[in-house]
Amino acid sequence: MLDILGFLKVIVQRGINLAIRDAITSDPYVVIHIGQQKLKTHVIKRNCNPVWNEVLIFSIKDPNVSINLAVYDKDTFTLDDQMGMAEIDLKPYIAALKMAKGLHNLPNSCALKRIQPNQNNCLANESSIIWENGKITQDMRIKLKNVECGELLIQLDWNETPNCKGLESEGTYARFNHIYIYLILF
């Protein structure tokens, strides 16, 4: 556990208007890859607007990794059909976590950062990184790529345990401390 920075909870909340891959509906599930880790939700039968509300927990060793997700239609006798994919950059979320490390008196529902949808991300609308009761979460509405329609609602939630290195080990605070010491010496 000494090389783990922390744990990222990816809450797969629901799908919206997912593509039809069977006769009149689909049997969707979501697969998420972060680094070498792969987790998936359970299958929701005959529903293009499924509600999963599943928590998938990943250990994070590298703050520069991205989340790769894909939605599939479960088939019995053939390969599962792809229903879209997306890549999510974790850097804005990690940066907000590092920035807020020393802050404790923020009001609830305070937005630490807002990310606008653009050509390089899969956001369907603005996504805010929010401080709420001492936790920093990010809700996202993800527009799936390589498919005619479909969106996913997910939430990111960061957790550190005493055995984790934590995000401060990634240089942010070490650099500030080094600069501070340098200024005192000169």
N, CA, C and O of each residue as an XYZ file, in Angstrom:
744
protein
N       0.812     -1.202      0.000
C       0.000      0.000      0.000
C       0.857      1.268      0.000
O       0.334      2.364     -0.200
N       2.148      1.133      0.219
C       2.993      2.315      0.322
C       3.134      3.075     -0.976
O       3.487      4.254     -0.954
N       2.870      2.440     -2.117
C       2.971      3.152     -3.388
C       1.626      3.689     -3.867
O       1.544      4.292     -4.937
N       0.576      3.475     -3.084
C      -0.767      3.949     -3.444
C      -0.970      5.361     -2.896
O      -0.767      5.613     -1.708
N      -1.376      6.279     -3.783
C      -1.646      7.661     -3.380
C      -2.965      7.771     -2.635
O      -3.088      8.549     -1.689
N      -3.953      6.990     -3.065
C      -5.276      7.013     -2.473
C      -6.215      6.139     -3.279
O      -5.797      5.438     -4.201
N      -7.481      6.189     -2.923
C      -8.493      5.372     -3.590
C      -9.534      6.275     -4.240
O     -10.054      7.203     -3.620
N      -9.822      5.983     -5.485
C     -10.824      6.739     -6.224
C     -12.090      5.910     -6.328
O     -12.095      4.816     -6.892
N     -13.161      6.454     -5.773
C     -14.468      5.823     -5.937
C     -15.112      6.420     -7.179
O     -15.273      7.637     -7.280
N     -15.476      5.567     -8.113
C     -16.232      5.996     -9.280
C     -17.641      5.452     -9.073
O     -17.866      4.243     -9.124
N     -18.582      6.358     -8.839
C     -19.970      5.950     -8.632
C     -20.665      6.051     -9.982
O     -20.883      7.143    -10.507
N     -21.006      4.897    -10.531
C     -21.736      4.854    -11.809
C     -23.211      4.947    -11.433
O     -23.804      3.981    -10.955
N     -23.793      6.124    -11.657
C     -25.155      6.376    -11.207
C     -26.193      5.827    -12.177
O     -27.004      4.975    -11.812
N     -26.164      6.322    -13.426
C     -27.178      5.858    -14.372
C     -26.793      6.184    -15.810
O     -25.895      6.984    -16.071
N     -27.496      5.542    -16.727
C     -27.355      5.808    -18.149
C     -28.584      6.563    -18.643
O     -29.681      6.410    -18.108
N     -28.380      7.375    -19.668
C     -29.483      8.165    -20.224
C     -29.532      7.929    -21.725
O     -28.544      8.146    -22.427
N     -30.671      7.490    -22.211
C     -30.905      7.321    -23.643
C     -29.779      6.532    -24.321
O     -29.247      6.943    -25.352
N     -29.430      5.390    -23.720
C     -28.381      4.553    -24.301
C     -28.867      3.930    -25.598
O     -30.068      3.769    -25.815
N     -27.928      3.585    -26.447
C     -28.247      3.035    -27.768
C     -28.972      1.683    -27.666
O     -28.728      0.895    -26.752
N     -29.848      1.447    -28.609
C     -30.565      0.172    -28.702
C     -29.693     -0.796    -29.493
O     -29.286     -0.499    -30.616
N     -29.408     -1.958    -28.901
C     -28.579     -2.951    -29.568
C     -29.290     -4.290    -29.753
O     -28.800     -5.150    -30.486
N     -30.420     -4.476    -29.111
C     -31.243     -5.668    -29.340
C     -32.453     -5.209    -30.163
O     -32.415     -4.121    -30.736
N     -33.481     -5.978    -30.234
C     -34.632     -5.635    -31.082
C     -35.232     -4.272    -30.716
O     -35.392     -3.418    -31.588
N     -35.560     -4.062    -29.451
C     -36.196     -2.802    -29.055
C     -35.553     -2.158    -27.828
O     -35.998     -1.100    -27.384
N     -34.517     -2.779    -27.279
C     -33.873     -2.270    -26.076
C     -32.439     -2.787    -26.008
O     -31.897     -3.262    -27.006
N     -31.831     -2.695    -24.838
C     -30.476     -3.214    -24.613
C     -30.377     -3.737    -23.188
O     -31.239     -3.462    -22.352
N     -29.323     -4.489    -22.922
C     -29.010     -5.008    -21.588
C     -27.643     -4.446    -21.191
O     -26.645     -5.163    -21.262
N     -27.579     -3.176    -20.774
C     -26.289     -2.497    -20.612
C     -25.544     -2.807    -19.315
O     -26.130     -3.129    -18.281
N     -24.228     -2.692    -19.427
C     -23.329     -2.674    -18.274
C     -22.138     -1.795    -18.639
O     -21.871     -1.553    -19.816
N     -21.428     -1.322    -17.620
C     -20.309     -0.404    -17.819
C     -19.021     -1.081    -17.363
O     -18.978     -1.714    -16.308
N     -17.971     -0.938    -18.174
C     -16.629     -1.430    -17.829
C     -15.719     -0.213    -17.701
O     -15.683      0.640    -18.587
N     -14.978     -0.137    -16.583
C     -14.063      0.983    -16.350
C     -12.650      0.450    -16.159
O     -12.410     -0.470    -15.377
N     -11.714      1.060    -16.903
C     -10.286      0.764    -16.776
C      -9.585      2.004    -16.224
O      -9.779      3.113    -16.722
N      -8.779      1.803    -15.200
C      -7.867      2.840    -14.724
C      -6.522      2.145    -14.546
O      -6.364      1.278    -13.686
N      -5.563      2.537    -15.369
C      -4.282      1.837    -15.362
C      -4.489      0.382    -15.730
O      -5.104      0.082    -16.753
N      -3.984     -0.523    -14.911
C      -4.124     -1.965    -15.152
C      -5.383     -2.542    -14.499
O      -5.645     -3.738    -14.622
N      -6.159     -1.715    -13.813
C      -7.340     -2.192    -13.098
C      -8.580     -2.107    -13.982
O      -8.748     -1.165    -14.756
N      -9.429     -3.096    -13.850
C     -10.670     -3.148    -14.635
C     -11.793     -3.636    -13.724
O     -11.690     -4.691    -13.097
N     -12.867     -2.851    -13.664
C     -14.057     -3.229    -12.902
C     -15.284     -2.977    -13.757
O     -15.247     -2.161    -14.678
N     -16.373     -3.676    -13.459
C     -17.597     -3.458    -14.221
C     -18.819     -3.519    -13.330
O     -18.808     -4.113    -12.252
N     -19.871     -2.885    -13.817
C     -21.157     -2.895    -13.117
C     -21.889     -4.191    -13.450
O     -21.446     -4.975    -14.290
N     -22.993     -4.396    -12.790
C     -23.829     -5.531    -13.166
C     -24.667     -5.143    -14.393
O     -24.762     -3.969    -14.751
N     -25.258     -6.134    -15.012
C     -26.083     -5.931    -16.211
C     -27.495     -5.539    -15.782
O     -28.064     -6.135    -14.867
N     -28.048     -4.540    -16.446
C     -29.449     -4.169    -16.243
C     -30.212     -4.666    -17.478
O     -29.950     -4.217    -18.594
N     -31.119     -5.557    -17.283
C     -31.866     -6.163    -18.398
C     -32.909     -5.209    -18.975
O     -33.611     -4.511    -18.244
N     -32.991     -5.198    -20.298
C     -34.022     -4.507    -21.067
C     -34.283     -3.076    -20.589
O     -35.395     -2.731    -20.190
N     -33.211     -2.238    -20.640
C     -33.378     -0.870    -20.159
C     -32.333      0.044    -20.797
O     -31.135     -0.159    -20.602
N     -32.766      1.028    -21.541
C     -31.847      2.000    -22.149
C     -31.642      3.229    -21.268
O     -30.904      4.144    -21.633
N     -32.298      3.248    -20.106
C     -32.115      4.295    -19.103
C     -31.867      3.636    -17.742
O     -32.620      3.858    -16.794
N     -30.803      2.820    -17.653
C     -30.578      2.026    -16.440
C     -30.103      2.864    -15.256
O     -29.461      3.901    -15.421
N     -30.436      2.388    -14.070
C     -29.933      2.972    -12.830
C     -29.076      1.907    -12.158
O     -29.569      0.850    -11.762
N     -27.787      2.204    -12.036
C     -26.862      1.263    -11.387
C     -26.596      1.659     -9.944
O     -26.717      0.831     -9.040
N     -26.237      2.912     -9.720
C     -25.804      3.383     -8.394
C     -24.774      2.431     -7.784
O     -24.886      2.036     -6.624
N     -23.777      2.073     -8.580
C     -22.722      1.156     -8.135
C     -21.439      1.918     -7.869
O     -21.067      2.823     -8.617
N     -20.768      1.537     -6.791
C     -19.499      2.141     -6.414
C     -18.378      1.196     -6.840
O     -18.320      0.048     -6.397
N     -17.492      1.687     -7.702
C     -16.325      0.931     -8.139
C     -15.105      1.645     -7.568
O     -14.934      2.844     -7.790
N     -14.252      0.925     -6.836
C     -13.130      1.546     -6.132
C     -11.812      1.110     -6.771
O     -11.547     -0.079     -6.949
N     -10.993      2.113     -7.112
C      -9.704      1.886     -7.757
C      -8.594      2.460     -6.883
O      -8.746      3.540     -6.311
N      -7.493      1.747     -6.781
C      -6.318      2.292     -6.105
C      -5.531      3.095     -7.137
O      -5.317      2.636     -8.259
N      -5.106      4.291     -6.753
C      -4.413      5.192     -7.671
C      -2.947      5.315     -7.245
O      -2.636      5.716     -6.124
N      -2.067      4.960     -8.173
C      -0.627      5.078     -7.944
C      -0.033      6.245     -8.728
O       0.997      6.800     -8.344
N      -0.688      6.612     -9.823
C      -0.186      7.659    -10.708
C      -1.295      8.699    -10.891
O      -2.365      8.363    -11.400
N      -1.064      9.957    -10.488
C      -2.117     10.968    -10.611
C      -2.384     11.402    -12.053
O      -3.314     12.167    -12.308
N      -1.582     10.921    -12.987
C      -1.749     11.295    -14.394
C      -2.552     10.283    -15.201
O      -2.690     10.438    -16.414
N      -3.081      9.257    -14.558
C      -3.872      8.266    -15.286
C      -5.216      8.875    -15.685
O      -5.649      9.882    -15.125
N      -5.853      8.251    -16.648
C      -7.202      8.674    -17.028
C      -8.155      7.510    -16.799
O      -7.744      6.360    -16.639
N      -9.425      7.843    -16.787
C     -10.478      6.833    -16.653
C     -10.959      6.509    -18.062
O     -11.365      7.403    -18.805
N     -10.914      5.242    -18.424
C     -11.453      4.795    -19.704
C     -12.675      3.943    -19.405
O     -12.596      2.949    -18.683
N     -13.796      4.344    -19.965
C     -15.006      3.565    -19.720
C     -15.669      3.205    -21.034
O     -15.537      3.906    -22.037
N     -16.384      2.100    -20.999
C     -17.136      1.639    -22.161
C     -18.439      1.032    -21.670
O     -18.496      0.426    -20.600
N     -19.480      1.204    -22.468
C     -20.779      0.622    -22.166
C     -21.014     -0.482    -23.185
O     -20.764     -0.310    -24.378
N     -21.500     -1.623    -22.696
C     -21.763     -2.775    -23.552
C     -23.182     -3.279    -23.357
O     -23.791     -3.080    -22.306
N     -23.696     -3.935    -24.389
C     -24.973     -4.652    -24.331
C     -24.644     -6.125    -24.166
O     -23.953     -6.703    -25.004
N     -25.127     -6.734    -23.102
C     -24.877     -8.148    -22.813
C     -25.675     -9.015    -23.782
O     -26.892     -8.875    -23.900
N     -24.974     -9.910    -24.473
C     -25.607    -10.874    -25.370
C     -25.298    -12.284    -24.884
O     -24.248    -12.532    -24.291
N     -26.214    -13.191    -25.139
C     -26.057    -14.557    -24.659
C     -25.228    -15.415    -25.606
O     -24.323    -16.119    -25.160
N     -25.517    -15.369    -26.895
C     -24.889    -16.280    -27.841
C     -23.830    -15.644    -28.733
O     -23.165    -16.346    -29.494
N     -23.664    -14.338    -28.652
C     -22.665    -13.642    -29.468
C     -21.837    -12.725    -28.569
O     -22.115    -12.589    -27.377
N     -20.813    -12.099    -29.158
C     -20.021    -11.132    -28.410
C     -20.902     -9.955    -27.989
O     -21.830     -9.575    -28.702
N     -20.599     -9.388    -26.827
C     -21.363     -8.230    -26.351
C     -21.143     -7.046    -27.295
O     -20.031     -6.820    -27.771
N     -22.214     -6.296    -27.558
C     -22.158     -5.146    -28.456
C     -21.699     -3.908    -27.698
O     -22.139     -3.662    -26.575
N     -20.811     -3.127    -28.318
C     -20.391     -1.877    -27.698
C     -21.483     -0.816    -27.876
O     -22.102     -0.707    -28.934
N     -21.699     -0.042    -26.814
C     -22.724      1.005    -26.813
C     -22.125      2.383    -26.547
O     -22.842      3.303    -26.154
N     -20.828      2.533    -26.756
C     -20.172      3.816    -26.562
C     -19.025      3.733    -25.584
O     -18.898      2.786    -24.808
N     -18.184      4.766    -25.649
C     -17.011      4.816    -24.781
C     -16.691      6.259    -24.436
O     -17.225      7.190    -25.040
N     -15.811      6.433    -23.456
C     -15.380      7.779    -23.062
C     -14.052      7.688    -22.325
O     -13.727      6.670    -21.716
N     -13.300      8.767    -22.395
C     -12.067      8.898    -21.619
C     -12.202     10.149    -20.768
O     -12.596     11.210    -21.252
N     -11.865     10.004    -19.488
C     -12.002     11.105    -18.544
C     -10.632     11.430    -17.976
O      -9.949     10.557    -17.441
N     -10.238     12.677    -18.094
C      -8.965     13.158    -17.567
C      -9.128     13.431    -16.077
O     -10.000     14.205    -15.681
N      -8.300     12.804    -15.252
C      -8.363     12.996    -13.798
C      -7.587     14.221    -13.313
O      -7.734     14.620    -12.157
N      -6.770     14.822    -14.170
C      -5.886     15.908    -13.723
C      -6.627     17.079    -13.072
O      -6.168     17.562    -12.037
N      -7.751     17.562    -13.624
C      -8.447     18.677    -12.944
C      -8.948     18.291    -11.542
O      -8.899     19.100    -10.616
N      -9.423     17.066    -11.400
C      -9.917     16.603    -10.103
C      -8.763     16.483     -9.104
O      -8.876     16.932     -7.963
N      -7.656     15.877     -9.536
C      -6.479     15.721     -8.679
C      -5.937     17.100     -8.282
O      -5.563     17.306     -7.127
N      -5.894     18.037     -9.221
C      -5.410     19.395     -8.928
C      -6.293     20.061     -7.865
O      -5.779     20.730     -6.968
N      -7.603     19.884     -7.957
C      -8.520     20.458     -6.956
C      -8.306     19.805     -5.596
O      -8.369     20.481     -4.569
N      -8.056     18.507     -5.577
C      -7.783     17.815     -4.310
C      -6.521     18.357     -3.654
O      -6.498     18.607     -2.449
N      -5.472     18.537     -4.452
C      -4.215     19.069     -3.914
C      -4.400     20.496     -3.403
O      -3.893     20.848     -2.339
N      -5.120     21.308     -4.157
C      -5.342     22.702     -3.783
C      -6.092     22.792     -2.458
O      -5.791     23.663     -1.642
N      -7.044     21.924     -2.234
C      -7.917     22.011     -1.062
C      -7.372     21.278      0.161
O      -8.021     21.258      1.207
N      -6.183     20.672      0.045
C      -5.622     19.882      1.148
C      -5.611     20.627      2.475
O      -5.978     20.050      3.498
N      -5.207     21.875      2.488
C      -5.102     22.617      3.738
C      -6.338     23.413      4.107
O      -6.357     24.067      5.150
N      -7.356     23.374      3.289
C      -8.554     24.172      3.544
C      -9.561     23.364      4.359
O      -9.849     22.211      4.036
N     -10.091     23.973      5.411
C     -11.054     23.255      6.238
C     -12.308     24.070      6.516
O     -13.303     23.514      6.982
N     -12.291     25.342      6.249
C     -13.412     26.204      6.606
C     -14.231     26.645      5.405
O     -14.891     27.683      5.455
N     -14.199     25.890      4.353
C     -14.987     26.258      3.180
C     -16.469     25.998      3.445
O     -16.810     25.043      4.143
N     -17.340     26.820      2.907
C     -18.774     26.547      3.058
C     -19.170     25.334      2.210
O     -18.570     25.072      1.168
N     -20.174     24.610      2.663
C     -20.673     23.467      1.893
C     -21.157     23.915      0.525
O     -21.630     25.039      0.354
N     -21.033     23.031     -0.431
C     -21.425     23.252     -1.831
C     -20.550     24.289     -2.522
O     -20.945     24.854     -3.542
N     -19.366     24.541     -1.976
C     -18.433     25.473     -2.594
C     -17.791     24.792     -3.805
O     -17.234     23.700     -3.686
N     -17.873     25.440     -4.965
C     -17.262     24.898     -6.187
C     -15.786     25.283     -6.211
O     -15.452     26.467     -6.253
N     -14.911     24.293     -6.186
C     -13.468     24.528     -6.231
C     -12.990     24.766     -7.655
O     -12.033     25.506     -7.883
N     -13.660     24.136     -8.605
C     -13.272     24.258    -10.010
C     -14.459     23.868    -10.874
O     -15.238     22.983    -10.519
N     -14.587     24.534    -12.007
C     -15.624     24.209    -12.981
C     -14.939     23.845    -14.292
O     -14.057     24.559    -14.770
N     -15.360     22.728    -14.859
C     -14.775     22.278    -16.120
C     -15.851     22.345    -17.195
O     -16.930     21.770    -17.057
N     -15.536     23.057    -18.261
C     -16.472     23.219    -19.373
C     -16.294     22.086    -20.387
O     -15.178     21.608    -20.590
N     -17.381     21.659    -21.020
C     -17.236     20.666    -22.090
C     -16.458     21.272    -23.260
O     -16.621     22.446    -23.592
N     -15.613     20.447    -23.876
C     -14.866     20.912    -25.043
C     -14.520     19.715    -25.932
O     -14.964     18.596    -25.678
N     -13.732     19.959    -26.965
C     -13.365     18.923    -27.929
C     -12.531     17.816    -27.294
O     -12.526     16.686    -27.784
N     -11.819     18.134    -26.197
C     -10.887     17.181    -25.610
C     -11.456     16.371    -24.449
O     -10.794     15.455    -23.963
N     -12.659     16.684    -23.998
C     -13.246     15.870    -22.931
C     -14.609     15.354    -23.382
O     -15.136     15.781    -24.410
N     -15.154     14.464    -22.630
C     -16.432     13.841    -23.002
C     -17.593     14.394    -22.191
O     -18.631     13.743    -22.073
N     -17.429     15.588    -21.630
C     -18.498     16.162    -20.817
C     -19.659     16.608    -21.692
O     -19.465     17.200    -22.754
N     -20.875     16.314    -21.227
C     -22.071     16.766    -21.926
C     -22.455     18.176    -21.487
O     -23.083     18.918    -22.242
N     -22.074     18.544    -20.255
C     -22.306     19.897    -19.750
C     -21.248     20.230    -18.705
O     -20.380     19.405    -18.415
N     -21.314     21.429    -18.138
C     -20.325     21.847    -17.154
C     -20.288     20.869    -15.981
O     -21.321     20.371    -15.533
N     -19.083     20.608    -15.500
C     -18.892     19.726    -14.355
C     -18.168     20.505    -13.272
O     -17.134     21.121    -13.528
N     -18.711     20.480    -12.062
C     -18.097     21.205    -10.946
C     -17.478     20.232     -9.956
O     -18.025     19.169     -9.662
N     -16.316     20.634     -9.453
C     -15.672     19.902     -8.367
C     -16.076     20.634     -7.095
O     -15.762     21.811     -6.912
N     -16.778     19.920     -6.218
C     -17.488     20.528     -5.089
C     -16.908     20.085     -3.740
O     -16.554     18.922     -3.544
N     -16.822     21.045     -2.822
C     -16.493     20.768     -1.425
C     -17.818     20.593     -0.687
O     -18.659     21.492     -0.709
N     -18.012     19.458     -0.041
C     -19.261     19.200      0.688
C     -18.934     18.374      1.932
O     -18.499     17.228      1.821
N     -19.140     18.950      3.105
C     -18.901     18.263      4.375
C     -17.496     17.664      4.454
O     -17.326     16.535      4.916
N     -16.506     18.406      4.009
C     -15.125     17.943      4.092
C     -14.702     16.989      2.986
O     -13.554     16.547      2.968
N     -15.594     16.663      2.070
C     -15.280     15.762      0.954
C     -15.282     16.566     -0.337
O     -15.995     17.561     -0.471
N     -14.476     16.117     -1.272
C     -14.405     16.771     -2.574
C     -14.866     15.768     -3.627
O     -14.240     14.729     -3.831
N     -15.964     16.097     -4.284
C     -16.530     15.205     -5.290
C     -16.691     15.949     -6.612
O     -16.701     17.178     -6.669
N     -16.815     15.163     -7.657
C     -17.090     15.743     -8.970
C     -18.183     14.916     -9.632
O     -18.023     13.716     -9.856
N     -19.295     15.574     -9.941
C     -20.382     14.939    -10.695
C     -20.172     15.243    -12.168
O     -19.863     16.373    -12.544
N     -20.342     14.224    -12.994
C     -20.141     14.400    -14.432
C     -21.274     13.761    -15.224
O     -21.761     12.675    -14.908
N     -21.666     14.478    -16.255
C     -22.573     13.923    -17.252
C     -21.709     13.684    -18.488
O     -21.276     14.626    -19.152
N     -21.469     12.421    -18.781
C     -20.536     12.015    -19.829
C     -21.290     11.674    -21.103
O     -22.219     10.866    -21.091
N     -20.882     12.296    -22.202
C     -21.439     11.983    -23.519
C     -20.581     10.873    -24.139
O     -19.376     11.039    -24.327
N     -21.216      9.752    -24.450
C     -20.487      8.613    -24.998
C     -20.069      8.865    -26.447
O     -20.814      9.472    -27.216
N     -18.880      8.399    -26.812
C     -18.350      8.539    -28.168
C     -18.581      7.250    -28.956
O     -18.882      6.197    -28.393
N     -18.432      7.365    -30.265
C     -18.526      6.218    -31.182
C     -19.867      5.494    -31.080
O     -19.935      4.267    -31.156
N     -20.914      6.265    -30.909
C     -22.252      5.703    -30.785
C     -23.249      6.799    -31.169
O     -22.934      7.986    -31.081
N     -24.434      6.404    -31.589
C     -25.427      7.371    -32.042
C     -26.057      8.185    -30.909
O     -26.505      9.307    -31.143
N     -26.100      7.648    -29.694
C     -26.671      8.379    -28.564
C     -26.236      7.724    -27.259
O     -25.745      6.595    -27.246
N     -26.425      8.444    -26.180
C     -26.174      7.876    -24.862
C     -25.262      8.717    -24.003
O     -24.266      9.270    -24.471
N     -25.625      8.803    -22.724
C     -24.849      9.525    -21.726
C     -24.814      8.719    -20.437
O     -25.679      7.878    -20.190
N     -23.802      8.988    -19.620
C     -23.684      8.371    -18.302
C     -23.554      9.461    -17.255
O     -22.912     10.483    -17.494
N     -24.152      9.249    -16.109
C     -23.943     10.112    -14.951
C     -23.029      9.357    -13.995
O     -23.337      8.245    -13.565
N     -21.896      9.984    -13.669
C     -20.973      9.376    -12.719
C     -20.529     10.427    -11.716
O     -20.697     11.627    -11.931
N     -19.956      9.950    -10.614
C     -19.396     10.838     -9.607
C     -18.032     10.297     -9.192
O     -17.846      9.086     -9.072
N     -17.080     11.205     -8.975
C     -15.763     10.849     -8.470
C     -15.672     11.265     -7.008
O     -16.158     12.328     -6.622
N     -15.044     10.414     -6.198
C     -14.887     10.682     -4.771
C     -13.533     10.100     -4.341
O     -13.287      8.909     -4.531
N     -12.660     10.926     -3.766
C     -11.308     10.527     -3.385
C     -11.251     10.162     -1.906
O     -11.866     10.822     -1.069
N     -10.507      9.102     -1.594
C     -10.330      8.682     -0.208
C      -8.875      8.293      0.011
O      -8.255      7.651     -0.838
N      -8.348      8.685      1.146
C      -7.005      8.275      1.553
C      -7.105      7.556      2.881
O      -7.926      7.906      3.729
N      -6.265      6.547      3.058
C      -6.190      5.831      4.325
C      -4.820      6.123      4.937
O      -3.930      6.605      4.238
N      -4.635      5.844      6.221
C      -3.338      6.120      6.857
C      -2.160      5.411      6.171
O      -1.032      5.898      6.251
N      -2.390      4.295      5.513
C      -1.302      3.562      4.864
C      -0.972      4.072      3.462
O      -0.029      3.581      2.840
N      -1.719      5.035      2.959
C      -1.483      5.581      1.618
C      -0.418      6.679      1.667
O      -0.221      7.327      2.695
N       0.259      6.869      0.539
C       1.233      7.968      0.422
C       0.525      9.314      0.473
O       1.037     10.271      1.055
N      -0.651      9.385     -0.136
C      -1.380     10.639     -0.201
C      -0.905     11.502     -1.356
O       0.161     11.263     -1.923
N      -1.686     12.487     -1.696
C      -1.362     13.349     -2.828
C      -0.225     14.311     -2.525
O       0.461     14.758     -3.444
N      -0.009     14.641     -1.248
C       1.073     15.570     -0.968
C       2.427     14.977     -1.316
O       3.394     15.719     -1.485
N       2.518     13.677     -1.426
C       3.785     13.040     -1.791
C       4.133     13.255     -3.258
O       5.246     12.947     -3.684
N       3.196     13.778     -4.025
C       3.429     13.968     -5.456
C       4.066     15.299     -5.795
O       4.021     15.729     -6.948
N       4.659     15.961     -4.811
C       5.470     17.123     -5.131
C       4.868     18.472     -4.807
O       5.625     19.425     -4.623
N       3.563     18.616     -4.724
C       2.971     19.933     -4.529
C       3.470     20.567     -3.227
O       3.991     21.682     -3.233
N       3.308     19.859     -2.127
C       3.704     20.430     -0.850
C       5.207     20.374     -0.668
O       5.783     21.271     -0.053
N       5.852     19.349     -1.185
C       7.309     19.256     -1.085
C       7.954     20.446     -1.781
O       8.918     21.017     -1.269
N       7.433     20.825     -2.941
C       7.992     21.970     -3.657
C       7.792     23.248     -2.854
O       8.715     24.056     -2.753
N       6.596     23.453     -2.276
C       6.342     24.660     -1.502
C       7.261     24.702     -0.281
O       7.805     25.756      0.049
N       7.437     23.559      0.392
C       8.322     23.524      1.551
C       9.754     23.829      1.142
O      10.461     24.545      1.853
N      10.185     23.306      0.024
C      11.540     23.544     -0.467
C      11.734     25.034     -0.774
O      12.767     25.601     -0.418
N      10.787     25.656     -1.407
C      10.865     27.079     -1.722
C      10.885     27.887     -0.433
O      11.646     28.847     -0.306
N      10.060     27.502      0.509
C      10.001     28.205      1.786
C      11.348     28.136      2.500
O      11.828     29.150      3.007
N      11.957     26.967      2.546
C      13.259     26.808      3.189
C      14.306     27.633      2.448
O      15.155     28.276      3.065
N      14.238     27.609      1.144
C      15.181     28.373      0.319
C      15.076     29.858      0.642
O      16.098     30.536      0.752
N      13.884     30.366      0.794
C      13.693     31.793      1.083
C      14.217     32.157      2.469
O      14.742     33.253      2.663
N      14.082     31.270      3.409
C      14.560     31.550      4.759
C      16.095     31.577      4.766
O      16.700     32.419      5.430
N      16.710     30.666      4.036
C      18.158     30.591      4.034
C      18.807     31.798      3.349
O      19.932     32.166      3.687
N      18.125     32.403      2.410
C      18.693     33.513      1.685
C      17.940     34.746      2.040
O      18.251     35.826      1.537
